[in-house]
Amino acid sequence: MVLQFESKEKAKELYESGEYQAVIGKRLRATSKHFAILVQGTR
């Protein structure tokens, strides 16, 4: 899955949000690898 955010801060804001934290356990149980990579774009 690839997600695009306006900034690193916006990505962190989503990750730390109550809504995401409420479902992160389901996401982790549904995958075999648990990692994220942040890459700064060059638009």
TIZATOR-519164 format. One record per residue (C-alpha): residue in one letter; chain; z, y, x. Coordinates in nm, 2 decimals. Example, Ala and Ser with C-alpha at 12.3 -4.5 7.8 and 13.67 -1.06 7.14 Angstrom:
BEGIN
NODE / A / A / 0.78 / -0.45 / 1.23
NODE / S / A / 0.71 / -0.11 / 1.37
//
This chain:
BEGIN
NODE / M / A / 0.00 / 0.00 / 0.00
NODE / V / A / -0.08 / 0.35 / 0.13
NODE / L / A / 0.09 / 0.66 / -0.01
NODE / Q / A / 0.00 / 1.02 / 0.08
NODE / F / A / 0.25 / 1.30 / 0.08
NODE / E / A / 0.22 / 1.67 / 0.15
NODE / S / A / 0.48 / 1.65 / 0.43
NODE / K / A / 0.73 / 1.42 / 0.60
NODE / E / A / 1.00 / 1.60 / 0.41
NODE / K / A / 0.84 / 1.51 / 0.08
NODE / A / A / 0.81 / 1.15 / 0.18
NODE / K / A / 1.18 / 1.14 / 0.27
NODE / E / A / 1.27 / 1.32 / -0.05
NODE / L / A / 1.10 / 1.04 / -0.25
NODE / Y / A / 1.26 / 0.76 / -0.04
NODE / E / A / 1.61 / 0.91 / -0.09
NODE / S / A / 1.56 / 0.99 / -0.46
NODE / G / A / 1.78 / 0.82 / -0.72
NODE / E / A / 1.48 / 0.68 / -0.90
NODE / Y / A / 1.34 / 0.51 / -0.59
NODE / Q / A / 1.68 / 0.38 / -0.47
NODE / A / A / 1.72 / 0.22 / -0.82
NODE / V / A / 1.41 / 0.00 / -0.76
NODE / I / A / 1.40 / -0.04 / -0.38
NODE / G / A / 1.57 / -0.38 / -0.41
NODE / K / A / 1.30 / -0.51 / -0.63
NODE / R / A / 1.03 / -0.39 / -0.39
NODE / L / A / 1.20 / -0.55 / -0.09
NODE / R / A / 1.25 / -0.88 / -0.26
NODE / A / A / 0.87 / -0.88 / -0.35
NODE / T / A / 0.75 / -0.85 / 0.01
NODE / S / A / 0.79 / -1.05 / 0.32
NODE / K / A / 0.78 / -0.76 / 0.56
NODE / H / A / 1.01 / -0.45 / 0.53
NODE / F / A / 0.88 / -0.16 / 0.73
NODE / A / A / 0.72 / 0.18 / 0.69
NODE / I / A / 0.49 / 0.38 / 0.91
NODE / L / A / 0.46 / 0.76 / 0.88
NODE / V / A / 0.14 / 0.91 / 1.03
NODE / Q / A / 0.08 / 1.29 / 1.03
NODE / G / A / -0.26 / 1.38 / 0.90
NODE / T / A / -0.51 / 1.62 / 1.05
NODE / R / A / -0.66 / 1.79 / 0.74
//
